[in-house]
Amino acid sequence: MIKNYFKIAWRNLVKNKTLSFINIGGLAVGMAVAILIGLWIWDELSFNFYHQNHDRIAQVYQSQTADGIINTEAGIPAGLGAELRNVHGSDFKYIAMSSWTGKHILSAGANKILTRGNFMEADAPKLFSFNILKGTGNGLNDPSAILLSNTLATALFGSQNPVGETVVLDNGNSFKVTGVYEELPANTTFHQRDITFIGSWNYYAANVLPKWVFNAWAWDCAQLFVQVADNADIAKVSQKIKNTIISKEASGEPKCETVLNPMDKWHLYEYKNGVQVWGQMQYVWLFGIIGIFVLLLACINFMNLSTARSEKRAKEVGIRKAIGSARSQLIKQFFCESLLTAMLAFAVALILVQLIMPWFNNVTNKQIAVSWLNPFFWTAGLGFAFFTGLVAGSYPALYLSSFRPVKVLKGTFKAGSFAAIQRKLLAVVQFTVSIVLIIGTITVFKQVKYAESRPVGYNRDGLINITLINNDLNKQFDAVRNDLLQSGFVSEAAESSDAVTGIGNNVGSFQWKGKPPGMNDDFGFVGVTFEYGKAVGWQFKEGRDFSRQHKTDSAAVVLNEAAVKYMGLKNPVGETVRLGNRDYRVIGVTTDMVMNSPFAPATQTIFYINNEIGRYLLIKVNPNVSMRRALNKIEKVCKTYSPAMPFSYSFVDEEYAKKFASEERIGTLARFFAALAIFISCLGLFGMASFMAEQRVKEIGVRKVLGASVFGLWRLLSKDFVTMVVISQFVAMPVAWWIMHNWLQNYTYRTGLSWWVFAVSGFGALVITLLTISYQSIKAAIANPVKSLRSE
């Protein structure tokens, strides 16, 4: 019997090719979207699942209240790891101090690689459950030990076993390779940081960090990762260690509470005012809902088109019932038709997914792949298709099987007005979703453009940033700068402790005239050379720039406007700012430089002359020369003073543009999903318009004979659809306003919800609707009435 059901279902699909194409095509697109979003959501939710004990791993953060706002950050004092071992050792299985991820040169023989790595304590490989391919992961107690990723080991040593071999770090110290580990997958935190080697924390503590930082509890210079004991709870341990840093801080220092940030929340959550809230998780929910709605649109098409053909299927139902078919058998028959359609759509959807996947990975910055050989994928996929078939076929099966054979066979059956109302309601739902997506897409695009046009307080054009891997250029900076300027290709060069596009060093405990008692302050503290302001094009509101001609400028600072406002200074130039035992005189105030997020207020920042070694070389290229030739000359100069350092640079404007990557990805995906939602809705409208025109063919013929114009007939046939779209606009606009208003609250620097966004979206939906149905409407209006009325 089941075989017979599917045979009849196949005949109906072949017989009604247009309807079948619309149903299979619409369902296939909806399923493809749902599959893509499902794979993306799983990739997000399973982030860091590579680590065997991901649910027991945490990173130690500290929370500090400054100006009434709680800032929670990953930087911790260098002595915190030892303190936790001594006081709370029983609460942890592993504790691993770590440096920040940095760029380094690793060389073996003639092979030199510019790469990124961390220095960690010996428990790190066990804590993160690294898969050691060669050697051992237990050697990091030795300061001269190093672990390499498999890719880096191959690049340095080829097919040779690297264990026991020597590598040179930054053209200085030698390290012995004690192990090779498997690269972490793309959906892990440390893959995102691109860590390709792990050195010993013992080396880093003895040779890089100054000795005094291990007793300086207000100096945040490291990271700390822990795995709680098997019988411990992360939240309870976090409460136990809360006052660890506070107990060590000196009076007058800002009070910092210690908190544990669970690994399972590293990726999808963020801290806001001391509380962990949704970060990326909001997009997981958002796109999950979009996927459900896009699939629902495809299912609505199936329901609408199936019920629209009710009069044609009525005779079939009447005859089947008259010869003894039970309603349950008819329900099974119609469910078989929907299941066959769903399975065919699923097959087409898999092809679409495979074709779209490279583009989708590029947009989402993922490395998602369909697991074709995974039984779970096929079980979930076929179950998903089966469920879609049941949902799409439920209403048609129950509705069509309810026809009374007496009325049908007497010829008195007419599809009820209730069915027509339901079809219209479902169509309203379709266009409501489409209009919401259109409004959302325009708003995301508008927000990105608004932030991109924000004044950044400096000139990015022709500005090049070079991360300094070793000290060669630092030690000879004056000579390097002189050679660059004399070349004619460079107009200025400077060094700084932080990149122009990111402040990595925040400091508190400043003192100034009028500072409120008990205030925990927090400033970006950026060390620069004298020429920094000229290189970036500082715009001064008051005072002047640093100058080598003023010897006292080595103890001077320049504030940005945000710092002046934060400190409450009325006449800042000439005021004194004190940090520790050192006084700094304010000589100037610049406009705010947007160095961190372009969506957030500018960070209150203090710039000072850096007497230590800078981390970044900033070069302003002469705008009148070729960039390619300028880069060649800059490389020659750098190689002259540091032959071993690879010439690696970045354009500041490109680095700044990367700050919009997340929002631009959201916008691209929103446009993609909105286009598919509109496409599916238009398929449904096209099918419904075809059936309505077919049902009213005799009415149209009579109207034409009585003198109706083509325009009048087009208006008659289009009126119902236009009414549905107008109703959907009234539903969609308040919903879209509420969603996008809440989304924009995530950004301090944000655009508004302009009226024209809603007007354009509504008008666009109306135009798309008219274009979709006009073909069928005009085709019916210009048909020869003689043919349609011949049977009368």
C-alpha positions in Angstrom: 0.0 0.0 0.0 2.8 2.4 0.9 4.5 1.7 -2.4 1.2 2.5 -4.2 0.9 5.8 -2.3 4.4 6.9 -3.4 3.7 5.8 -7.0 0.6 8.0 -7.1 2.5 10.8 -5.5 5.2 10.6 -8.1 2.6 10.7 -10.9 1.1 13.9 -9.4 4.5 15.5 -9.2 5.2 14.7 -12.9 1.7 15.7 -14.0 1.9 19.2 -12.3 5.4 20.2 -13.3 5.1 24.0 -12.5 3.6 23.3 -9.1 6.2 20.6 -8.4 9.0 22.9 -9.3 7.7 25.7 -7.0 7.2 23.3 -4.1 10.5 21.4 -4.5 12.5 24.5 -5.3 11.0 26.5 -2.4 11.5 23.7 0.1 15.0 23.0 -1.2 16.0 26.7 -0.7 14.4 26.7 2.8 16.1 23.5 3.7 19.5 24.7 2.4 19.3 27.8 4.6 18.3 25.7 7.6 21.1 23.3 7.0 23.7 26.0 6.6 22.5 27.8 9.7 22.3 24.6 11.6 25.9 23.7 10.7 27.0 27.3 11.7 25.1 27.1 15.0 26.7 23.7 15.9 30.1 25.1 15.1 29.5 28.0 17.4 27.9 26.0 20.2 30.7 23.3 20.1 33.4 26.0 20.2 36.4 24.7 22.3 34.8 21.2 22.6 38.1 19.9 21.3 39.5 20.2 24.8 38.5 17.1 26.7 37.7 19.0 30.0 36.3 22.1 28.4 33.5 22.3 31.0 36.1 22.4 33.8 38.6 24.8 32.3 38.5 28.6 33.0 40.6 31.7 32.5 41.3 33.9 35.5 40.0 37.4 35.0 39.9 40.4 37.4 37.1 43.0 37.8 37.9 46.6 38.8 35.4 49.4 39.4 36.4 52.6 37.7 34.2 55.7 37.5 31.1 53.6 38.5 31.7 51.1 35.8 33.0 47.5 36.4 35.7 46.5 33.9 36.4 42.8 33.7 39.6 41.9 31.8 41.9 39.0 31.2 45.2 40.6 32.3 46.4 39.4 35.7 49.5 40.0 37.9 52.5 37.7 37.3 52.4 36.4 40.9 48.8 35.2 40.8 49.5 31.6 39.7 51.9 30.9 42.5 49.5 32.5 45.0 46.6 30.3 43.9 48.7 27.2 44.2 49.8 28.1 47.7 46.4 29.2 49.1 43.8 27.3 47.0 45.8 24.4 45.5 43.2 21.8 46.4 40.6 23.5 44.3 42.5 23.1 41.1 43.8 20.2 39.1 46.0 22.3 36.8 47.3 25.9 36.9 49.1 27.4 34.0 50.5 30.9 33.7 50.8 32.2 30.2 52.3 35.2 28.3 50.2 37.1 25.8 50.3 35.8 22.3 53.1 37.5 20.3 54.9 37.5 17.0 58.3 35.8 17.0 60.9 34.6 14.6 61.8 30.9 14.8 64.7 29.6 12.8 66.3 26.2 12.2 69.3 26.3 9.9 68.5 28.4 6.9 64.7 28.2 7.5 63.2 31.3 9.3 59.5 31.6 10.0 57.6 34.6 11.4 55.0 33.0 13.6 53.0 33.5 16.8 53.3 31.8 20.1 52.9 31.8 23.9 55.1 30.9 26.9 53.2 28.7 29.3 53.7 26.7 32.4 54.3 23.0 32.3 50.7 22.0 33.0 49.4 23.7 29.9 49.6 20.8 27.5 47.6 18.6 29.9 45.2 21.3 30.8 44.3 21.9 27.2 44.6 18.2 26.3 46.9 18.8 23.3 47.4 15.8 21.1 51.1 15.2 21.2 52.2 13.6 17.9 55.9 13.3 18.6 58.0 13.5 21.7 56.4 14.6 25.0 54.3 17.5 26.2 55.8 17.3 29.7 59.1 19.1 29.1 58.1 22.7 29.7 59.6 22.8 33.2 62.9 23.1 31.3 63.4 26.8 30.4 65.1 25.8 27.1 62.2 23.5 26.0 59.7 24.3 23.3 56.7 22.6 21.7 55.9 23.1 18.0 52.7 22.6 16.1 52.9 20.0 13.4 52.7 22.6 10.6 55.5 24.7 12.0 57.7 21.7 12.7 57.2 20.6 9.0 58.0 24.1 7.8 61.2 24.2 9.8 62.5 20.6 9.5 60.6 19.1 6.6 60.1 15.3 7.0 62.9 15.1 9.6 61.8 14.3 13.2 62.2 17.6 15.0 62.3 16.2 18.6 65.7 16.9 20.1 66.5 19.4 17.4 67.4 23.1 18.2 65.5 26.2 17.1 66.5 29.8 17.6 64.0 32.3 18.9 64.2 35.9 17.6 67.8 35.3 16.6 68.9 35.0 20.2 68.3 32.1 22.5 68.3 28.5 21.5 65.5 26.0 22.5 65.3 22.3 22.3 62.2 20.8 20.6 60.7 18.4 23.1 57.4 17.7 21.4 55.1 18.3 18.4 51.4 18.8 18.8 48.5 18.5 16.5 47.0 21.9 15.3 43.9 22.8 17.1 40.7 22.9 14.9 39.3 26.2 13.6 36.5 26.4 16.2 38.9 26.7 19.2 40.1 29.9 20.9 43.8 29.1 20.4 43.4 28.4 16.7 41.9 31.9 16.4 44.9 33.3 18.1 47.1 31.3 15.7 49.4 29.8 18.3 52.0 27.6 16.6 54.5 27.1 19.4 54.6 27.0 23.2 57.7 28.0 25.0 58.5 27.6 28.7 57.0 30.1 31.2 60.2 29.6 33.2 62.2 31.1 30.4 59.8 34.0 30.0 59.7 34.8 33.7 63.5 34.8 34.0 64.4 36.6 30.8 61.5 38.8 29.6 59.6 39.9 32.7 61.4 42.3 35.1 61.8 40.7 38.6 59.8 43.4 40.3 56.5 42.6 38.5 56.1 39.4 40.6 55.5 41.6 43.6 53.6 44.3 41.7 49.9 43.3 42.1 48.7 46.4 40.2 50.7 45.5 37.1 48.7 43.2 34.8 51.2 41.5 32.4 50.1 37.9 32.0 47.3 35.4 31.5 46.3 32.5 33.8 44.4 29.4 32.8 43.1 26.8 35.3 41.3 23.5 35.4 39.3 23.1 38.6 39.5 19.9 40.6 37.2 17.0 39.6 35.0 17.5 42.7 34.9 21.3 42.4 32.4 23.7 40.9 33.8 26.7 38.8 31.3 29.2 40.3 32.0 28.2 43.9 35.8 28.2 43.3 35.4 31.7 41.7 33.8 32.9 44.9 36.5 31.4 47.1 39.4 33.2 45.2 37.5 36.5 44.8 39.7 38.5 47.2 43.1 36.9 46.3 44.4 40.0 44.5 42.8 42.4 46.9 44.6 40.8 49.8 47.9 41.5 48.1 47.3 45.1 46.8 48.9 48.0 48.6 46.7 50.8 50.0 45.7 53.3 47.4 45.8 50.8 44.6 42.6 50.0 42.7 40.8 47.0 44.3 40.5 44.1 41.8 38.3 41.0 42.4 39.4 37.7 40.9 36.8 35.8 38.8 36.9 32.6 36.8 35.6 32.8 33.2 34.5 29.3 32.1 35.9 28.1 28.8 32.4 27.2 27.5 31.6 31.0 27.7 34.8 32.4 26.2 33.4 32.5 22.7 29.7 33.4 22.9 29.6 35.6 26.0 31.2 38.8 27.1 31.5 40.9 30.3 29.4 44.1 30.6 29.7 46.1 33.8 31.0 43.0 35.7 28.2 40.7 34.5 28.5 38.0 31.8 26.0 38.7 29.0 25.3 37.4 25.5 28.0 38.4 23.0 28.0 36.2 19.9 25.2 34.1 21.5 22.7 36.7 20.4 23.6 35.9 16.8 23.2 32.2 17.4 19.7 32.8 18.5 19.0 35.4 15.8 20.2 33.3 12.9 18.5 30.2 14.4 15.2 32.0 14.4 15.8 33.2 10.8 16.6 29.7 9.7 13.3 28.4 11.2 11.3 31.3 9.6 12.9 30.8 6.1 12.0 27.1 6.3 8.6 28.0 7.5 8.1 30.2 4.5 8.8 27.3 2.2 6.4 25.1 4.1 3.7 27.8 3.8 4.2 27.8 0.0 3.5 24.1 0.0 0.4 24.5 2.2 -1.0 27.4 0.2 -0.5 25.8 -3.2 -1.9 22.5 -2.1 -5.0 24.0 -0.7 -5.3 26.4 -3.6 -5.7 23.3 -5.9 -8.4 21.9 -3.6 -11.2 22.1 -6.2 -9.1 20.1 -8.7 -8.3 17.4 -6.1 -11.9 17.3 -4.8 -13.1 14.9 -7.5 -10.2 12.6 -6.8 -11.1 12.6 -3.0 -14.8 12.1 -3.7 -14.3 9.1 -6.0 -11.8 7.5 -3.6 -14.2 7.9 -0.7 -17.1 6.7 -2.7 -15.3 3.4 -3.5 -14.5 2.8 0.1 -11.3 4.7 1.0 -11.1 5.7 4.6 -10.1 9.2 5.6 -6.9 7.8 7.2 -5.9 6.3 3.9 -6.3 9.7 2.2 -4.3 11.4 4.9 -1.5 8.8 4.3 -1.7 9.5 0.6 -1.3 13.2 1.0 1.4 12.8 3.6 3.3 10.5 1.1 3.1 13.3 -1.5 4.5 15.8 0.9 7.2 13.4 2.2 8.3 12.6 -1.4 8.4 16.4 -2.2 10.4 16.9 1.0 12.9 14.1 0.3 13.5 15.4 -3.3 13.9 18.9 -1.9 16.4 17.6 0.7 18.5 16.1 -2.1 18.4 19.4 -4.0 19.2 21.2 -0.8 22.4 19.2 -0.2 23.6 20.1 -3.7 22.9 23.8 -3.0 24.7 23.6 0.4 27.8 22.1 -1.2 27.8 24.8 -3.9 27.2 27.6 -1.4 29.5 26.3 1.3 32.8 28.0 0.0 31.1 31.4 -0.1 29.4 30.8 3.2 32.7 29.9 4.9 34.3 33.0 3.5 31.6 35.3 4.7 31.4 33.7 8.2 35.1 33.2 8.5 34.6 29.5 9.3 35.9 26.2 8.1 32.7 24.3 8.1 32.3 21.1 6.1 29.5 18.7 5.6 30.3 15.3 7.2 29.2 13.1 4.4 30.4 9.9 6.0 29.0 10.7 9.5 26.0 8.5 10.3 24.7 11.2 12.7 24.6 13.8 9.9 22.4 11.5 7.7 20.2 10.5 10.6 19.7 14.1 11.6 19.3 15.2 7.9 16.8 12.6 6.9 14.9 13.2 10.2 14.9 16.9 9.4 13.5 16.2 5.9 10.9 13.9 7.3 9.8 16.4 9.9 9.7 19.2 7.2 7.5 16.9 5.1 5.1 16.3 8.0 4.9 20.0 8.8 4.4 21.1 5.2 1.9 18.3 4.5 -0.1 18.4 7.7 -2.7 21.0 6.8 -3.2 19.9 3.2 -3.6 16.3 4.2 -6.2 17.1 6.9 -8.0 19.6 4.8 -8.2 17.7 1.5 -9.2 14.5 3.2 -12.2 16.2 4.9 -14.2 16.7 1.7 -17.6 15.2 1.6 -18.1 12.9 -1.4 -21.8 13.7 -1.9 -21.2 17.4 -2.6 -18.1 16.7 -4.7 -19.8 14.2 -7.0 -22.9 16.3 -7.3 -20.7 19.2 -8.5 -21.9 21.5 -5.8 -18.5 21.5 -3.9 -16.7 24.9 -3.7 -13.6 25.5 -1.6 -14.7 27.4 1.5 -13.9 31.0 2.2 -12.2 29.8 5.4 -9.5 28.1 3.3 -8.9 31.2 1.3 -8.6 33.3 4.5 -6.0 30.9 5.8 -4.0 31.1 2.6 -4.1 34.9 2.8 -3.0 34.8 6.5 -0.1 32.5 5.6 0.9 34.8 2.8 0.9 37.8 5.2 3.2 35.8 7.5 5.6 35.2 4.5 5.9 38.9 3.7 6.0 40.0 7.3 9.2 37.9 7.7 10.6 39.2 4.4 10.0 42.8 5.3 11.5 42.4 8.8 14.6 40.9 7.1 14.8 43.8 4.6 14.5 46.4 7.4 17.2 44.5 9.4 19.5 44.3 6.4 19.3 48.0 5.7 19.8 48.9 9.4 22.9 46.8 9.8 24.3 48.3 6.6 23.4 51.8 7.9 25.1 51.1 11.3 28.4 50.0 9.7 28.5 53.0 7.4 27.7 55.3 10.3 30.6 53.9 12.3 32.9 53.9 9.2 32.3 57.6 8.7 33.1 58.5 12.3 36.0 60.9 12.7 38.9 58.9 14.0 41.1 61.8 15.1 44.1 60.9 13.0 45.1 60.4 9.3 45.2 56.7 8.3 46.2 57.4 4.7 49.7 56.0 3.9 50.2 54.9 7.5 52.1 51.6 7.9 52.5 49.6 11.0 55.5 47.2 11.6 55.5 44.9 14.7 59.0 44.8 16.1 60.0 41.2 16.7 63.5 41.9 18.1 65.4 44.9 19.4 67.6 45.6 16.3 65.5 48.6 15.0 64.8 49.9 18.5 68.4 50.2 19.4 69.2 52.2 16.2 65.8 54.0 15.8 67.4 57.4 15.2 69.5 56.0 12.4 66.6 54.1 10.9 64.4 57.1 11.0 67.1 59.3 9.4 67.6 56.8 6.5 63.8 56.6 5.9 63.4 60.3 5.8 66.4 60.8 3.5 65.1 58.3 1.0 62.3 60.7 0.1 59.7 57.9 0.3 58.8 58.5 4.0 57.5 61.7 5.5 57.7 60.6 9.2 58.6 57.6 11.4 57.9 56.9 15.0 57.7 54.1 17.6 55.0 53.3 20.1 54.1 50.8 22.8 50.7 50.1 21.4 49.3 49.8 17.9 47.3 52.8 16.5 44.3 50.5 16.2 44.4 49.0 19.7 45.4 50.0 23.2 46.8 47.0 25.0 48.1 48.7 28.1 45.6 50.2 30.7 46.9 51.7 33.9 45.2 53.1 37.0 46.3 54.7 40.3 47.0 58.1 38.6 46.7 61.2 40.8 45.7 64.7 39.7 44.3 67.9 41.1 40.6 67.5 41.9 40.5 63.7 41.7 37.5 62.4 43.7 38.6 60.5 46.9 38.4 56.7 46.4 38.0 56.9 42.6 39.4 53.8 40.8 40.7 55.3 37.6 41.5 53.5 34.3 43.5 55.0 31.4 45.0 53.9 28.2 48.8 54.5 28.8 50.6 54.7 25.5 54.4 55.2 25.2 55.5 57.1 22.1 58.6 58.7 20.6 58.7 62.5 19.9 57.6 62.1 16.3 54.4 60.1 16.9 52.0 63.0 16.7 53.4 64.1 13.3 53.2 60.5 12.0 49.5 60.1 12.8 48.6 63.7 12.3 47.4 64.7 15.8 44.9 67.5 15.9 45.5 69.7 19.0 42.6 71.3 20.8 45.0 72.9 23.4 48.7 73.2 24.0 51.4 71.6 21.7 53.0 68.3 20.6 56.1 66.6 22.1 59.3 68.2 20.9 63.0 67.2 21.1 63.8 70.8 21.6 62.1 70.8 25.0 64.3 68.6 27.3 61.5 68.5 29.9 59.2 66.8 27.5 60.6 63.4 28.6 58.5 64.0 31.7 55.5 65.4 29.9 52.2 63.9 28.7 49.6 64.6 26.0 45.9 63.9 26.9 43.1 63.1 24.6 39.7 64.9 25.0 38.2 61.8 26.6 40.9 61.9 29.3 40.3 65.6 30.0 36.6 65.0 30.4 37.2 61.9 32.5 39.5 63.8 34.9 37.2 66.8 35.1 40.0 69.3 34.2 39.0 72.8 33.2 42.4 74.1 32.1 44.5 70.9 31.6 47.6 72.4 30.0 50.2 72.9 32.7 48.5 70.5 35.2 50.5 67.7 36.8 49.6 64.0 36.6 51.3 61.6 39.0 51.9 57.9 38.6 53.7 56.1 41.4 56.7 58.3 42.3 56.8 60.2 39.0 55.2 63.5 38.0 54.1 64.3 34.4 53.3 67.7 33.1 50.4 68.1 30.7 51.6 70.0 27.6 48.7 69.3 25.1 45.2 68.0 24.4 44.4 66.2 21.2 41.1 65.2 19.6 40.1 61.7 20.5 41.8 59.0 18.5 39.5 56.0 17.9 42.1 53.3 18.8 39.8 50.5 20.0 36.2 49.7 18.9 34.7 52.2 16.4 31.3 51.6 18.0 32.4 52.6 21.5 33.4 55.9 23.0 37.1 56.8 22.7 39.2 55.4 25.5 40.6 58.1 27.9 44.3 58.0 27.0 47.5 59.4 28.3 50.5 59.6 25.8 54.0 59.8 27.3 57.5 59.7 25.9 58.7 56.1 26.0 62.2 55.7 27.3 62.0 52.0 26.9 61.9 49.8 23.8 58.8 50.3 21.6 56.8 47.4 20.2 55.6 49.1 17.0 57.3 51.1 14.2 54.9 53.5 12.6 55.8 54.9 9.2 54.0 57.6 7.2 54.6 57.2 3.5 55.1 60.3 1.3 51.7 60.7 -0.5 53.6 61.8 -3.7 55.4 58.5 -4.3 54.5 55.0 -5.4 53.5 52.8 -2.5 55.2 49.8 -4.1 58.5 51.6 -4.5 58.2 53.0 -1.0 57.6 49.6 0.5 60.7 48.3 -1.3 62.8 51.1 0.1 61.4 50.7 3.6 62.2 47.0 3.5 65.8 47.7 2.4 66.3 50.1 5.3 64.8 47.7 7.8 67.0 44.8 6.4 70.1 47.0 6.7 69.6 47.3 10.5 67.9 44.0 11.2 68.8 41.4 8.5 67.3 38.5 10.4 63.8 40.1 11.0 61.3 39.2 8.2 59.8 42.4 6.7 56.1 42.1 7.8 53.9 45.1 7.7 50.2 46.1 7.8 48.3 49.2 6.6 46.6 51.0 9.4 43.5 51.7 7.3 43.1 48.0 6.6 43.6 47.1 10.3 40.9 49.7 11.1 38.6 48.2 8.5 38.9 44.8 10.2 37.1 46.2 13.2 33.9 46.2 11.1 34.3 42.5 10.0 31.8 41.1 12.4 29.1 43.6 11.6 29.8 43.3 7.9 29.5 39.5 8.1 26.1 39.9 9.8 25.0 42.4 7.1 26.1 40.0 4.3 24.3 37.1 5.9 21.2 39.2 6.5 21.1 40.3 2.9 21.6 36.7 1.8 18.8 35.3 4.0 16.5 38.3 3.1 17.0 37.6 -0.6 16.2 33.9 -0.1 13.1 34.7 2.0 11.9 37.1 -0.7 12.7 34.5 -3.4 10.7 31.8 -1.6 7.8 34.2 -0.9 7.8 35.2 -4.6 7.7 31.6 -5.6 4.6 31.2 -3.5 3.0 34.3 -4.9 3.7 33.3 -8.5 2.1 29.9 -7.8 -1.0 31.4 -6.1 -1.3 34.0 -8.9 -1.3 31.3 -11.5 -4.0 29.3 -9.8 -6.2 32.4 -9.1 -5.9 33.5 -12.7 -6.8 29.9 -13.8 -9.8 29.8 -11.4 -11.1 33.2 -12.7 -10.5 32.6 -16.4 -14.2 32.6 -17.3 -14.8 35.7 -15.2 -12.0 37.5 -16.9 -13.4 36.4 -20.3 -16.9 37.8 -19.5 -15.4 41.1 -18.2 -13.3 41.5 -21.4 -16.4 40.9 -23.6 -18.2 43.6 -21.5 -15.4 46.0 -22.2 -12.9 45.7 -19.3 -9.4 47.1 -20.0 -6.2 45.1 -19.5 -5.2 47.6 -16.8 -8.5 47.2 -15.1 -8.2 43.4 -15.1 -4.6 43.6 -13.9 -5.7 45.8 -11.0 -8.5 43.4 -10.2 -6.2 40.4 -10.0 -3.5 42.3 -8.1 -5.7 43.9 -5.5 -5.8 40.9 -3.1 -2.0 40.5 -3.2 -1.4 44.2 -2.6 -3.8 44.2 0.3 -1.9 41.2 1.9 1.5 43.0 1.5 0.1 46.2 3.0 -1.2 44.3 6.0 2.1 42.5 6.4 3.8 45.9 6.5 1.7 47.1 9.5 2.7 43.8 11.3 6.4 43.8 10.2 7.3 47.4 11.0 6.7 47.4 14.8 8.3 44.0 15.1 11.4 45.1 13.0 11.6 48.4 15.0 11.7 46.4 18.3 14.3 43.9 17.1 16.7 46.5 15.6 16.2 49.0 18.4 17.4 46.3 20.9 20.3 45.3 18.6 21.5 48.9 18.3 21.7 49.2 22.1 24.8 47.0 21.9 26.7 50.0 20.4 27.4 53.2 22.2 28.2 54.9 18.9 25.1 54.0 16.8 22.9 55.2 14.1 19.2 55.9 14.5 16.2 54.1 13.1 15.2 56.4 10.3 11.6 56.5 8.9 12.9 56.1 5.3 14.3 52.6 6.1 10.7 51.4 6.8 9.3 53.3 3.8 11.9 51.9 1.4 11.4 48.4 2.8 7.6 48.6 2.5 7.7 50.1 -1.0 10.3 47.5 -2.1 8.1 44.6 -0.9 5.2 46.1 -2.8 7.2 46.5 -6.0 8.5 42.9 -5.7 5.0 41.6 -5.2 3.6 43.5 -8.2 6.5 42.3 -10.4 6.0 38.7 -9.3 2.2 38.5 -9.9 2.1 40.9 -13.0 3.2 38.2 -15.4 0.3 35.9 -14.6 -2.2 38.8 -14.2 -1.3 40.4 -17.5 -1.2 37.0 -19.2 -4.7 36.3 -18.1 -5.9 39.8 -18.9 -4.7 39.7 -22.5 -6.0 36.1 -23.2 -8.5 35.7 -26.0 -12.0 35.6 -24.3 -13.3 33.3 -27.1 -11.1 30.5 -25.9 -12.1 30.9 -22.2 -15.8 31.1 -23.0 -16.0 28.5 -25.7 -17.4 25.8 -23.4 -20.2 28.1 -22.3 
